[in-house]
């Protein structure tokens, strides 16, 4: 579950971190201005951290019980895209697959992200990031968006680890991992440069969260410790990504490219202190739902009306 991300995104949602400077992005500070129709435009590319409906509800776990039962009361499917749009006063962009059904919403931007995808092909049968950018290119060719629309727009690029999960699933070697990380960051850089070349004014890319702290990696220690080897690879990815963003700004003589530090947002929750004012977790490394038998999982779904909520789910 991605629930720990929610309390901290409001604090870190636009903490942009090229190594030489920290940015707090707002529509006034960074030129994400209204388009000709008085609205702002957001374009989104990537994976499940950003997908707001291209992956059908029947296939997306974030729309299923017990997600959201303590807040807002039912599964709502909210992801990073929704928080970014809300923070900047934008409308959450329409999923690309709904563009013909809700034509009036297209003018506010589009979300091309698909859950399970990466910058390269993965096991998910959905378009990778290059193809997602192709979709925007076609819309520009069809004059759906003007140069003015694009210049005053923001793009959010989410690459949250599916390429690395796919690398492991395809029996990629440990020795080859650093080189593969470099290829992923290189392709991300190509993608960001291409989006900028299409005319989008500002591009922000999410840092990689601490994948070594996912439940599948903390289970071996009874959810007490993160996998340090995996987190070292995450740190390598993020260092290269930060450098790539700095290089893009230098090469374009601009401040058009930013980092959204999702990694820091996760660490704020995982390394809770009394100074942190957000929700507290008994053990932030333990998943909400843990199997109690081959047939059932017990889910601790937070607190409601002052009481701990437990749900028994049939596997």
Backbone as a ProteinNet text record, in pm:
[ID]
protein_1_A
[PRIMARY]
XXXXXXXXXXXXXXXXXXXXXXXXXXXXXXXXXXXXXXXXXXXXXXXXXXXXXXXXXXXXXXXXXXXXXXXXXXXXXXXXXXXXXXXXXXXXXXXXXXXXXXXXXXXXXXXXXXXXXXXXXXXXXXXXXXXXXXXXXXXXXXXXXXXXXXXXXXXXXXXXXXXXXXXXXXXXXXXXXXXXXXXXXXXXXXXXXXXXXXXXXXXXXXXXXXXXXXXXXXXXXXXXXXXXXXXXXXXXXXXXXXXXXXXXXXXXXXXXXXXXXXXXXXXXXXXXXXXXXXXXXXXXXXXXXXXXXXXXXXXXXXXXXXXXXXXXXXX
[TERTIARY]
82.7	0	87	38.5	114.1	64.6	-17.6	-79.3	20.5	142.9	233.2	272.9	258.5	295.9	203.9	79	-21.3	4.1	38.1	53.4	167.5	265.8	383.8	384.9	303.9	307.8	269.7	178.5	140.6	258.4	354.2	470.6	581.6	590.9	705.4	667.9	541.4	490.1	568.3	621.8	700.5	835.3	898.7	1033.3	1129.8	1162.1	1240.2	1387.9	1465.2	1599.3	1709.1	1731.8	1859.3	1969.3	2088.4	2189	2228.9	2222.4	2273.6	2168.8	2042.5	1939.5	1811.9	1735.2	1604.8	1497	1393.9	1286.3	1155.2	1072.5	934.4	847.7	798.7	729.4	588.6	555.3	417.7	389.2	264.5	229.7	288.9	307.2	365.7	517.7	582.7	727.7	791.6	730.6	797.3	727.1	634.7	578.6	478.7	418.3	311.1	183.9	168.8	62.2	-60	-167.1	-287.3	-269.9	-341	-339.9	-436.5	-457.5	-543.9	-684.9	-728.8	-864.5	-869.8	-758.2	-756.7	-726.7	-700.5	-670.9	-524.6	-478.7	-342.7	-347.4	-235.9	-233.6	-129.9	-166.7	-76.8	-77.4	41.7	57.8	138.2	94.3	153.6	194.1	315.1	368.2	423.6	405.5	467.5	384.5	376.2	331.9	219	203.8	89.4	94.8	211.4	219.1	151.3	123	66.2	-61.8	-90.1	-204	-334.8	-421.4	-550.9	-668.6	-643.1	-756.4	-729.8	-604.9	-575.1	-574.7	-529	-543.7	-683.7	-759.9	-902.2	-920.9	-1030	-1056.9	-1053.2	-1101.8	-1106	-965.9	-863.9	-727	-641.6	-692.5	-612.9	-650.9	-555.2	-585	-621.1	-572.6	-600.7	-747.6	-826	-970	-1049.1	-980.1	-1048.4	-1041.5	-1140.7	-1143.9	-1021	-952.5	-989.7	-926.7	-869	-812.1	-916.3	-873.1	-956.2	-1069.2	-1082.5	-1202.3	-1197.2	-1074.6	-1067.3	-1067.2	-1012.6	-1019.1	-1000.2	-1091.9	-1209.7	-1334.7	-1323.6	-1440.3	-1466.1	-1400.6	-1413.8	-1291.2	-1262.5	-1148.8	-1166.4	-1061.2	-1073.3	-967.7	-867.4	-771.1	-675.3	-664	-578.3	-430.2	-356.3	-213.2	-141.6	-10.6	70.5	12.5	-39.4	-94.9	-200.5	-288.3	-397.1	-343.5	-238.4	-181.9	-107.4	-35	36.5	-63.2	-167.4	-268.4	-334.8	-369.6	-433.7	-343.4	-215.6	-120.9	-105.3	-105.7	-84.6	-215	-327.3	-454.8	-499.2	-449.5	-488.6	-598.1	-664.7	-755.7	-673.9	-710.1	-644.4	-668	-561.9	-581.2	-657.7	-732.7	-814.6	-725.1	-756.3	-683.1	-696.8	-589.5	-585.6	-696.3	-728.1	-826.4	-969.5	-990.1	-1122.8	-1134.8	-1033.1	-1028.2	-1145	-1197.6	-1307.1	-1442.7	-1450.5	-1577	-1596.7	-1487.5	-1494.8	-1408.5	-1447.6	-1367.6	-1342.4	-1438.7	-1424.9	-1314.9	-1272.6	-1166.5	-1026.9	-1016.6	-884.9	-804	-870.2	-800.3	-718.9	-746.3	-673.2	-548.2	-520.3	-408.1	-456.4	-363.2	-397.5	-297.1	-345.6	-261.4	-240.1	-115.9	-83.1	-27.7	-13.5	51.1	-31.2	38.7	-23.6	47.2	-30.6	26.1	107.9	222.1	306.2	408.5	406.1	495.6	625.1	721.2	849.3	896.3	1020.4	1075.9	1101.5	1127.3	1138	1015.1	1002.5	894.1	909.4	798.1	795.9	698.4	668.7	573.1	429.7	406.5	271.8	239.4	122.5	86.3	31.7	108	64.6	177.6	148.3	251	358.7	485.3	593.9	598.7	694	693.2	717.3	801.2	824.8	694.7	615.9	488	389.8	392.2	305.7	336	464.2	502.4	460.3	464.8	415.1	269.6	189.3	48.2	35.2	117.3	114.1	160.8	264.6	314.7	203.6	123.8	16.8	-90	-121.3	-220.6	-173	-42.7	14.3	5.6	38.3	29.4	-112.9	-209.8	-351.2	-406	-316.1	-351.6	-447.6	-445.4	-526.7	-470.3	-337.2	-270.7	-186.3	-189.8	-112.3	22	111.8	241	220.8	119.7	93.1	44.5	-43.4	-87.7	31.8	124.1	237.3	337.6	364.5	465.6	430.3	303.4	259.8	216.3	257.5	215.7	327	287.2	378.6	362.8	473.8	469.8	526.5	460	509.2	546.1	670.6	722.9	747.5	683.4	693.5	756	871.1	936.2	974.3	888.7	896.3	951.2	1014.7	1084.5	1043	942.7	897.7	1005.3	1090.8	1201.1	1291.8	1312.8	1401.5	1335	1204.3	1132.1	1136.2	1121	1124.7	1263.8	1367	1505.8	1529	1480.8	1496	1414.4	1290.8	1204.2	1262.3	1339.1	1400.3	1540.3	1568.6	1694.9	1816.6	1802.1	1917.1	2019	2145.5	2251.6	2272	2319.8	2353.9	2466.1	2562.7	2676.3	2633.4	2529.3	2485.2	2388.8	2349.5	2248.1	2292.6	2414.4	2454.5	2448.7	2491.2	2486.3	2342.4	2253	2112.4	2051.3	2089.1	2041.8	2081.9	2204.1	2250	2167.6	2128.7	2048.5	1908.2	1851.4	1718.3	1722.7	1821.6	1832.4	1861.6	1941.8	1970.4	1842.8	1757.8	1633.7	1537.1	1534.5	1452.5	1495.8	1626	1679	1634.8	1642.8	1595.2	1448.1	1368.9	1225.2	1195.3	1265.9	1242.7	1283.7	1396.8	1440.7	1339.2	1282.5	1184.4	1057.8	1008.7	889	913.3	1030.1	1065.5	1071.8	1125.5	1134.2	999.3	898.9	763.2	700.7	763.2	715.4	666.4	664.1	616.8	715.4	663.7	750.1	827.6	764.5	827.7	808.4	914.3	908.7	963.7	885.8	933.8	930.5	1034.5	1047	1059.4	988.6	993	1119.3	1178.5	1289.6	1236.8	1326.9	1287.9	1268.3	1154.6	1133.4	1225.1	1240.8	1329.4	1270.3	1297.5	1238.4	1280.1	1394.5	1438.9	1354.9	1265.1	1176.5	1035.8	1014	884	864.6	740.2	714.2	779.3	784	844.5	993	1054.9	1196	1222.2	1121.4	1137.7	1082.5	1012.3	949.7	1053.8	1171.8	1274.9	1324.7	1311.7	1352.4	1232	1119.2	993.5	954.9	979.4	943	1015.3	1142	1220	1326.8	1374.3	1484.4	1459.8	1507	1504.1	1620.4	1608.5	1715.5	1815.6	1930.3	2026.6	2090	2107.4	2166.5	2075.6	1944.4	1852.6	1844.2	1847.5	1842.8	1969.4	2082.4	2204.8	2188.5	2119.7	2093	1995.3	1895.6	1802.5	1879.7	1972.3	2050.1	2134.7	2188.4	2264.5	2175.1	2054.8	1958.6	1932.8	1905.1	1868.8	1985.7	2106.9	2222.8	2238.6	2224	2236.8	2122.8	2003	1888.6	1907.3	1953.2	1976.2	2078.9	2184.2	2286.6	2230.9	2147.2	2087.2	2000.3	1923.3	1837.3	1921.4	2029.6	2119.6	2179.2	2221.1	2278.7	2177.1	2051.7	1948.4	1927.1	1925	1908.7	2027.6	2147.3	2266.5	2267.3	2229.9	2232.6	2127.9	2015	1907.9	1912.7	2013.3	2027.9	1895.5	1837.2	1705.4	1693.1	1577.5	1540.2	1408.6	1405.2	1281.6	1262	1368.2	1362.8	1382.1	1301.3	1300.5	1287.8	1327.8	1308.7	1195.9	1101	1001.8	1053.4	1094	1165.5	1070.4	1017.6	930.7	1009.3	1137.4	1221.9	1223.2	1241.2	1244.6	1109.2	1001.1	867.9	851.2	895.5	888.3	974.1	1096.1	1185.5	1130.6	1056.8	995.9	901.4	828.2	737	813.8	910.1	982.8	1070.3	1120.3	1205.7	1131.1	1019.1	934.7	1002.8	980.3	1025.9	909.9	929.8	824.3	798.3	898.1	881.9	791.5	776.6	691.1	545.7	467	329.5	227.2	271.2	177.6	131.5	49.7	2.7	118.2	103.1	207.4	172.1	275.1	257.7	333.9	271.8	340.6	467.4	459.5	576.4	559.5	624.1	603.3	653.8	733.5	783.8	688.2	588.9	495.7	378.9	340.6	228.3	97.2	0.1	-131.5	-195.4	-175.8	-236.7	-129.6	-145.2	-50.1	-127.2	-77.8	-143.6	-141.8	-257.7	-267	-289.1	-321.6	-335.9	-332.7	-342.3	-343.8	-469.8	-574	-702.8	-735.5	-671	-712.2	-592.1	-616	-520.8	-588.7	-513.1	-563.7	-509	-598.4	-558.1	-584	-477.8	-491.3	-502.6	-619.6	-649	-650	-574.5	-570.9	-678.7	-706.3	-801	-921.8	-1037.9	-1162.1	-1245.2	-1292.1	-1365.5	-1285.9	-1153.1	-1068.1	-1034.8	-1077.7	-1053.3	-976.9	-890.3	-817.2	-913.8	-901.2	-988.2	-913.4	-970.6	-915.5	-1015	-964.2	-1047.7	-986.6	-1068	-1023.3	-1065.9	-966.5	-995.6	-969.9	-1057.9	-1037.9	-941.2	-836.6	-733.1	-789.2
-120	0	126.2	232.4	355.5	459.7	418.8	513.9	604.7	556.5	645.9	769.5	768.7	884.5	1002.8	976.8	1082.3	1190.9	1158.5	1265.3	1361	1318.9	1400.9	1473.5	1430.8	1498.3	1644.9	1676.9	1817.2	1901.2	1839.8	1910.9	1918	1816.3	1803.4	1811	1838.8	1818.4	1895.3	2012	2085.9	2125.1	2029.6	2053.4	2005.5	2094	2060	2071.7	1969.2	1964.8	1938.6	2025	2019.1	2044.6	1985	1992	2133	2228.4	2361	2455.3	2412.5	2505.1	2429.4	2476.3	2418.3	2510.7	2450.7	2528.5	2494.9	2595.6	2573.5	2620.5	2528	2563.5	2612.9	2726.6	2775.2	2834.6	2854.8	2905.1	3043.7	3124.6	3255.7	3247.2	3166.2	3163.6	3102.7	2999.7	2926.4	2935.7	3028.9	3054.3	2951.1	2875.2	2785	2867.8	2945.7	3043.7	2985.4	3061.1	3017.4	3018.6	2932.1	2932.5	3039.3	3042.2	3144.9	3140.7	3022.8	3013	3039.9	3090	3124.1	3006.1	2890.4	2771.8	2732.8	2645.2	2593.6	2451.8	2410.1	2280.3	2189.9	2065.5	1967.1	1842.9	1800.4	1677.5	1578.9	1453.3	1353.9	1230.3	1179.8	1060.5	967.9	836.1	745.7	625.8	600.6	472.4	489.4	391.2	391.6	503	559.7	673	796.7	792.3	908.7	877.6	751.4	709.6	735.5	816.2	848.7	786.3	684.9	619.6	555.1	558.6	487.3	336.2	293.5	153.3	138	49.7	39	6.2	57.7	42.3	-103.7	-193.8	-335.6	-393	-327.4	-378.3	-302	-192.5	-105.6	-126.7	-172.5	-203.3	-79.2	39.5	160.7	199.1	140.6	166.3	60.4	-31.6	-144.1	-135.3	-192.9	-207.6	-289.1	-250.2	-150.8	-12.8	17.9	150.8	259.3	360.1	479.1	467.4	356	342.3	430.8	466.2	558.4	703	728.5	860.6	842.8	894.1	977.1	896.3	763	681.4	570.9	580.2	478.5	487.1	383.4	392	508.7	592.7	709.8	714.3	626.6	616.4	733.7	818.7	936.7	899.4	967.1	942.9	1078.1	1075	1196.8	1305.5	1267.3	1364.6	1452.4	1392.8	1466.9	1569.8	1531.7	1622.7	1737.4	1707.7	1812.5	1912.6	1861.7	1949.9	2035.7	1974.5	2049.2	2156	2123	2218.1	2340.7	2319.4	2428.2	2493.3	2447.8	2507.1	2468.8	2354.5	2305.2	2200.3	2171.9	2059	1932.6	1823.1	1695.9	1661	1636.9	1614.3	1485.4	1490.8	1378.1	1262.7	1138.5	1025.5	1022.8	991.4	994.3	909.3	795.8	706.4	761.4	868.3	928.7	1055.3	1085.6	1214.9	1234.9	1127.4	1141.2	1148.9	1093.4	1097.8	1231.2	1296.4	1421.3	1526.6	1561.8	1650.8	1785.1	1834.7	1964.6	1971.9	1857.9	1855.6	1851	1819.5	1802.9	1931.3	2045.5	2174.1	2198.5	2124	2141.9	2055.1	1977.2	1885	1741.7	1648	1506.1	1425.6	1313.2	1219.2	1096.2	1071.6	959.2	839.2	852.4	748.7	620.4	507.8	375.7	297.5	241.4	161.6	44.9	21.1	-93.2	-66.8	51.5	80	144.7	153.1	215	298.4	343.4	414.8	317.6	190.7	83.4	-6.8	-103.8	-201.5	-283.2	-312.5	-398.5	-513	-589.6	-699.7	-649.3	-522.2	-464.3	-441	-484	-469.5	-331.1	-227.3	-90.3	-10.2	107.7	185.7	238.9	220.9	276.2	427.7	492.1	637.3	700.5	638.3	691.3	696	589	584.5	685.6	704	803.6	943.5	973.2	1103.4	1112	999.1	995.7	1041.4	1001.5	1041.4	1193.8	1259	1404.9	1464.1	1407	1455.6	1454.6	1347	1336.9	1443.2	1469.4	1571.2	1710	1734.1	1861.4	1870.5	1760.6	1757.9	1783.2	1738.7	1757.8	1891.7	1978.6	2114.4	2116.4	2008.7	2008.4	2108.8	2122.5	2217.6	2314.5	2440.1	2543.3	2563.2	2638.8	2668.9	2743.8	2828.2	2903.3	2809.8	2715.1	2615.1	2545.4	2503.2	2422.6	2504.2	2627.1	2709.3	2737.1	2750.1	2781.4	2657.2	2540.2	2414.1	2352.4	2256.9	2177.1	2030.7	1959	1813.7	1745.8	1641.6	1558.4	1422.7	1380.3	1253.2	1161.5	1045.9	951.6	821	788.1	658.2	601.4	515.5	477.3	338	278.7	152.4	34	48	-68.6	-124.1	-37	-86	-178.2	-144.5	-224.9	-354.1	-349.2	-472.3	-566.8	-510	-590.9	-649.6	-570.1	-617.5	-739.3	-731.6	-843.7	-964	-939	-1048.1	-1120.2	-1047.6	-1106.5	-1160.8	-1178.7	-1238.8	-1155.5	-1024.2	-937.7	-956.9	-946.1	-974.5	-859.2	-890.7	-788.3	-699.9	-762.4	-687.4	-587.4	-621.9	-535	-425.7	-426	-330.2	-184.1	-147.3	-6.1	43.8	-40.8	-1	14.1	-73.1	-61.6	65.1	100	224.6	343.1	341.9	450.7	457.9	342.6	342.5	394.9	363.3	414.5	566.5	617.5	762.3	831.7	768.4	825.6	838.5	734.2	739.9	841.6	850.9	953.8	1093.1	1112	1240.4	1270.2	1169.3	1183.8	1221.9	1156.3	1183.3	1325.7	1369.8	1505.6	1609.2	1586.3	1679.1	1683.7	1568.2	1563.1	1638.9	1620.9	1691.6	1842.4	1884.4	2025.6	2073.3	1989.2	2023.7	2037	1967.3	1981.2	2114.5	2183.9	2316.6	2331.4	2220.8	2228.2	2311.7	2409.2	2506.2	2453.8	2371.2	2321.7	2170.9	2099.4	1953.9	1915.3	1842.1	1789.8	1637.7	1575.9	1430.6	1384.1	1277.9	1226.5	1147.7	1169.7	1084.3	945.2	849.9	710.9	691.2	635	610.5	499.2	484.2	380.2	240.5	180.5	51.2	-59.7	-43.6	-143.9	-148	-52.4	-47.8	-96.8	-145.4	-204.2	-332.5	-368.2	-486.2	-614.5	-632.9	-754.7	-764.2	-649.2	-648	-638.5	-599.9	-592.8	-717.1	-802.1	-921.2	-1014.7	-1026	-1118.3	-1079.5	-952.8	-906.9	-882.2	-946.2	-926	-778.5	-713.8	-572.9	-477.8	-511.3	-427.1	-345.4	-393.4	-327.2	-320.6	-213.4	-201.9	-280.8	-312.8	-379.4	-272.6	-268.6	-161.5	-171.9	-293.7	-310.4	-249.3	-272.1	-214.7	-62.9	-15	129.6	198	126.6	182.2	201.6	108.3	121.9	236.9	252.1	365.2	496.7	503.6	626.4	655	550.7	568.7	628.2	573.4	627.7	775	809.3	947.8	1043.9	1000.4	1087.8	1116.7	1012.5	1032.5	1118.1	1099.4	1178.6	1325.6	1353.2	1491.9	1557.2	1483	1538.6	1560.7	1468	1481.1	1605.8	1633.3	1751.8	1879.1	1881.1	1996	2017.4	1908	1918.5	1971.9	1925	1972.8	2122.8	2171.3	2314.9	2393.1	2338.1	2405.2	2405.4	2291.4	2279.1	2367.6	2387.7	2470.1	2613.8	2641.7	2775.7	2821.8	2733.5	2761.1	2700.2	2721.5	2650.2	2578.9	2505.1	2439.4	2302.2	2242.1	2103.3	2097.3	2011.5	2004.5	1859.4	1840.7	1712.3	1726.6	1634.8	1622.5	1513.7	1551.4	1457.8	1364	1266.9	1165.1	1079.1	1057.3	978.7	1042	1172.7	1241.9	1235.1	1237.9	1227	1093.4	985.6	854.3	849.6	902.3	895.2	973	1078.3	1154.1	1066	978.2	886.9	771.6	716.4	599.2	633.1	756.2	799.8	902.1	859.6	951.1	998.2	1124.6	1180.9	1256	1297.4	1373.5	1505.9	1555.1	1682.4	1669.7	1545.3	1524.6	1524.1	1612.7	1633.9	1548.1	1464.5	1383.8	1261.7	1176.3	1053.7	964.1	897.2	808.6	663.3	582.2	441.2	359.2	252.9	167.3	111.2	65.8	16.8	56	163.2	211.3	115.1	15.1	-81.5	-198.9	-210.7	-322.2	-284.9	-373.2	-341.8	-337.6	-268.2	-261.3	-399.2	-479.4	-611.5	-719.4	-814.4	-924.6	-1056.1	-1151.1	-1281.6	-1354.6	-1403.2	-1482.6	-1629.8	-1659.9	-1796.6	-1793.5	-1910.3	-1915.1	-1851.1	-1839	-1791.1	-1647.7	-1596.2	-1466.5	-1376.7	-1244.8	-1143.7	-1053	-1011.4	-918.8	-780.5	-683.5	-547.6	-452.2	-377.7	-267.1	-140.5	-82.2	25.2	162.6	180.3	311.5	325.5	448.7	474.5	549.5	515.7	582.9	596.7	721.8	750.6	710.1	728.9	702.9	557.3	468.7	325.9	268.9	170.3	101.4	18.8	30.6	-43.3	-165.4	-284	-408.2	-467.2	-520.2	-582.1	-716	-820.6	-952	-971.4	-989.3	-1004.4	-1145.5	-1194.8	-1324.9	-1311.2	-1394.2	-1384.4	-1424.7
0	0	0	-60.8	-68.2	31.5	127.6	218.2	289.9	334.1	405.2	327	194.5	114.8	138.8	170.9	172.4	276.1	402.3	500.2	468.1	391.7	371.5	238.6	143.6	14.1	26	116.8	131.2	178.8	250	299.7	196.1	110.5	21.8	-125.8	-154.8	-289.2	-394.1	-359.8	-456.4	-398.4	-333	-281.8	-389.5	-481.4	-598.5	-564.6	-591.6	-538.7	-640.9	-738.1	-806.4	-703	-714.4	-608.6	-568.8	-660.1	-629.2	-571	-565.9	-519.5	-487.6	-389.4	-359.5	-413.7	-470.6	-530.4	-461.6	-441.2	-398.2	-513.3	-590.1	-713.9	-684.2	-734.3	-732.3	-868.7	-898.2	-1030.5	-1054.7	-950	-969	-979.3	-892.8	-885.9	-1009.5	-1064.8	-1169.7	-1304.7	-1319.1	-1450.5	-1497.5	-1407.7	-1448.9	-1450.2	-1553.9	-1560.6	-1629.1	-1626.3	-1694.3	-1845.1	-1912.6	-2058	-2107.3	-2235.5	-2293	-2238.9	-2188.8	-2136.6	-1986.2	-1928.7	-1787.7	-1697.7	-1752.2	-1673.9	-1689.4	-1599.5	-1605.4	-1660.8	-1720.1	-1786.3	-1721.6	-1697.6	-1639.9	-1728.4	-1769.1	-1846.3	-1762.4	-1760.4	-1671.1	-1749.7	-1717.6	-1782.8	-1675.2	-1693.8	-1598.3	-1560.3	-1428.4	-1375	-1274.1	-1184.4	-1092.7	-989.5	-964.7	-873.5	-932.3	-1062.2	-1129.7	-1206.7	-1233.3	-1315.3	-1241.9	-1302.9	-1242.1	-1316.1	-1398.7	-1463.8	-1597	-1646.1	-1770.8	-1749.2	-1630.2	-1591.4	-1533.8	-1588.4	-1553	-1405.5	-1350	-1207.1	-1164.4	-1248.9	-1213.6	-1192.2	-1250.1	-1241.6	-1141.2	-1085	-998.6	-852.3	-771.3	-631.1	-550.9	-591.2	-513.7	-514.8	-603.5	-608.9	-531.2	-466.4	-403.5	-251.7	-186.8	-42.1	1	114.8	216.3	198.8	83.4	63.7	92.9	168	186.2	285.4	358.2	442.2	565.7	614.1	727.5	680.6	562.6	500.1	350.2	269.2	302	333	344.8	377.6	277.5	163	59.2	-30.6	-108.7	-200.9	-297.3	-309.4	-395.7	-505.2	-498.9	-606.6	-619.3	-517.2	-530.4	-532.7	-618.4	-634.1	-642	-667.7	-667.8	-757	-873.2	-967.4	-901.4	-822.7	-758.8	-659.9	-585.8	-487.2	-554.5	-660.9	-734.1	-791.7	-855.3	-915	-807.3	-695	-587.6	-529.7	-513	-456.3	-545.4	-675.5	-770.7	-816.4	-761.6	-800.8	-940	-988	-1120.4	-1106.3	-1215.9	-1219.6	-1244.3	-1177.2	-1205.7	-1351.8	-1428.9	-1572.8	-1601.9	-1706.3	-1750.4	-1796.6	-1759.2	-1816.4	-1968.2	-2035.1	-2181.7	-2243.6	-2183.2	-2244.8	-2238.2	-2159.7	-2150.6	-2235.4	-2315.4	-2384.7	-2481	-2540.6	-2637.6	-2568.3	-2447.8	-2374.4	-2302.4	-2261.2	-2185.4	-2254.7	-2373.2	-2457.9	-2390.8	-2315.7	-2252.6	-2148.9	-2097.4	-1995.8	-2055.9	-2183.5	-2247.2	-2241.1	-2242.8	-2244.8	-2118.6	-2010.3	-1885.6	-1878.5	-1983.4	-1982.5	-1984.6	-1992.3	-1995.7	-1914.9	-1864.7	-1792	-1880.1	-1918.2	-2005.9	-1928	-1795.8	-1714.9	-1709.5	-1708	-1694.5	-1584.1	-1492.4	-1384.7	-1437.7	-1372.4	-1406.5	-1514.3	-1574.8	-1686.1	-1638.8	-1730.7	-1701.4	-1818.8	-1811.3	-1925.9	-2040.7	-2005.8	-2104.1	-2091.7	-2179	-2168.1	-2040.6	-1976.5	-1858.3	-1884.5	-1780	-1794.2	-1806.4	-1771.3	-1783.9	-1931.5	-1976.2	-2118.7	-2151.7	-2116	-2135.9	-2200.5	-2256.2	-2325.7	-2232.1	-2273.2	-2193.1	-2208.7	-2141	-2137.2	-2273.8	-2354.3	-2488.6	-2568.1	-2560.6	-2631.4	-2573.7	-2442.1	-2379.8	-2433.9	-2451.5	-2507.3	-2653.7	-2723	-2861.7	-2868.5	-2768.3	-2766.2	-2761.2	-2676.8	-2670.9	-2803.2	-2861.5	-2990.1	-3095.5	-3097.1	-3195.5	-3171.7	-3046.2	-3014.2	-3056.6	-3040.4	-3085.7	-3237.3	-3304.9	-3451.4	-3498.9	-3415.4	-3449.9	-3402.5	-3352.2	-3307.8	-3189.9	-3109	-2986.9	-2886.3	-2882.5	-2793.3	-2875.7	-2835.7	-2903.8	-2832.1	-2896.1	-2834.3	-2703	-2698.8	-2576.2	-2466	-2500.1	-2401.9	-2339.8	-2423.8	-2379.6	-2299.5	-2343.8	-2278.1	-2133.4	-2104.1	-1967.7	-1891.2	-1938.3	-1877.4	-1793.5	-1710.4	-1628.9	-1666.7	-1677.2	-1696.3	-1571.9	-1525.6	-1416.2	-1473.7	-1446.8	-1496.4	-1377.5	-1376.9	-1265.3	-1311.9	-1255.1	-1280.2	-1144.4	-1089.9	-948.7	-923.9	-1024.2	-998.6	-1081.3	-1168.1	-1244.9	-1338	-1389.6	-1472.6	-1392.7	-1265.9	-1182.1	-1137.2	-1111.2	-1079.9	-1200.6	-1319.2	-1440.7	-1462.7	-1435.1	-1448.5	-1359	-1235.4	-1142.6	-1188.2	-1233.8	-1279.5	-1400.7	-1481.9	-1600.5	-1570.4	-1439.3	-1393.2	-1430	-1424.4	-1444.3	-1333.4	-1365.2	-1268.1	-1171.7	-1051.6	-953.4	-1005.8	-1072.6	-1125.3	-1231.9	-1305.6	-1413.7	-1371.3	-1242.4	-1197.2	-1211.1	-1168.1	-1182.4	-1327	-1421.1	-1562	-1609.1	-1560	-1598.1	-1540.3	-1417.7	-1357.8	-1445.7	-1493.1	-1580	-1707.5	-1761.1	-1883.9	-1857.9	-1741.1	-1705.6	-1690.9	-1617.8	-1598.3	-1730.9	-1814.8	-1947	-2029.5	-2027.6	-2103.9	-2043.3	-1910.6	-1845.4	-1890.8	-1902.3	-1947.2	-2090.3	-2176.8	-2314.6	-2315.5	-2230.8	-2225.5	-2179.7	-2076.3	-2026.9	-2130.6	-2195.7	-2300.1	-2415.1	-2447.7	-2556.2	-2517.9	-2395.4	-2350.3	-2356.2	-2312.2	-2317.9	-2462.5	-2550.9	-2691.5	-2758.7	-2705.3	-2758	-2720.3	-2624	-2587	-2444.7	-2366.5	-2228.1	-2146.2	-2071.4	-2005.6	-1886.9	-1803.1	-1681.7	-1672	-1635.2	-1622.7	-1486.6	-1408.6	-1281.7	-1285.2	-1230.6	-1228.9	-1084.2	-1049.6	-913.5	-886.5	-769.3	-727.5	-694.4	-688.5	-661.5	-511.8	-468.8	-326	-276.6	-144	-88.7	-107.6	-223.3	-258.2	-162	-98.7	-2.3	123.8	139.7	256.8	225.3	103.6	71.2	151.6	184.5	267.9	216.7	85.4	32.4	66.8	97.4	131.7	281.3	358.6	504.2	574.1	500.1	560.5	622.1	559.9	608.6	747.7	784.1	916.9	1006.1	973.5	1046.9	1046.9	934.8	912.4	1008.5	1039.9	1130.1	1058.1	942	874.2	723.2	662.9	517.3	457.5	330.5	258.1	214	281.4	256.1	117.8	68.1	-64.9	-171.5	-159.1	-255.9	-242.6	-119.9	-101.6	-152.5	-149.2	-206.7	-357.3	-423.3	-566.6	-592.1	-503.9	-514.5	-505	-409.8	-393.4	-517.1	-579.2	-703	-812	-824.9	-922.3	-895.2	-769.8	-737.8	-757.4	-724.1	-747.6	-896.4	-977.6	-1121.8	-1176.2	-1120.1	-1165.7	-1129.8	-1008.4	-967.9	-1060	-1092.6	-1181.3	-1321.8	-1367.2	-1500.7	-1509.2	-1402.8	-1401.7	-1402.4	-1325.9	-1326.3	-1465.1	-1528.8	-1662.8	-1764.1	-1754.2	-1846.1	-1831.7	-1708.3	-1687.4	-1742	-1723.8	-1776.2	-1929.2	-1988.4	-2134.2	-2201.8	-2134.1	-2191.5	-2140.8	-2055.4	-1997	-1936.7	-1854.5	-1799.3	-1660.3	-1599.2	-1476.7	-1502.3	-1611.8	-1655.1	-1594	-1538	-1492.6	-1341.5	-1275.6	-1130.1	-1082.3	-957.7	-889.7	-788.4	-790	-683.2	-589.9	-468.3	-381.9	-307.2	-378.3	-318.9	-220.3	-248	-157	-18.4	-11.9	116.3	186.3	108.3	167.5	239.3	174.8	238.7	365.1	356.1	472.1	590.4	565.9	674	755.3	686.3	754.8	819.7	746.8	797.4	916.9	922.7	1033.3	1118.1	1172.9	1248.4	1376	1407.9	1534.9	1597.2	1720.3	1787.5	1716.6	1644.5	1574.2	1452.5	1402.5	1285	1328.6	1270.1	1315.9	1242.7	1149.5	1073.7	1151.4	1089	1153.9	1194.9	1307.1	1357.5	1326.1	1304.9	1275.1	1378.1	1428.5	1523.9	1462.8	1341	1267.9	1121.8	1078.3	940.3	833.9	871.3	772.9	753.4	839.7	830.2	739.1	646.3	557.3	634	577.3	640.7	647.8	542.7	535.6	539.9	632.1	647.1	642.1	565.7	557	689.5	730.6	853.6	822.4	697.8	650.9	499.1	437.3	291.6	234.9	318.9	269.8	310	416.8	469.3	500.7	491.2	534.3	635.4	738.9	839	808.4	794.2	757.5	873.1	912.1	1006	922.5	920.9	825.8	889.3	998	1061.5	1166.9	1206.9	1314.7	1261.8	1317	1282	1409	1431.1	1554.2	1678.9	1672.6	1787.1	1810.7	1723.5	1743	1624	1654.4	1549.3	1464.3	1332	1241.2	1188.7	1207.5	1154.8	1055.6	946.8	846.5	807.9	804	760.5	617.3	528.8	386.1	339.6	254.3	193.5	78.4	77.2	-25.8	-160.6
[MASK]
+++++++++++++++++++++++++++++++++++++++++++++++++++++++++++++++++++++++++++++++++++++++++++++++++++++++++++++++++++++++++++++++++++++++++++++++++++++++++++++++++++++++++++++++++++++++++++++++++++++++++++++++++++++++++++++++++++++++++++++++++++++++++++++++++++++++++++++++++++++++++++++++++++++++++++++++++++++++++++

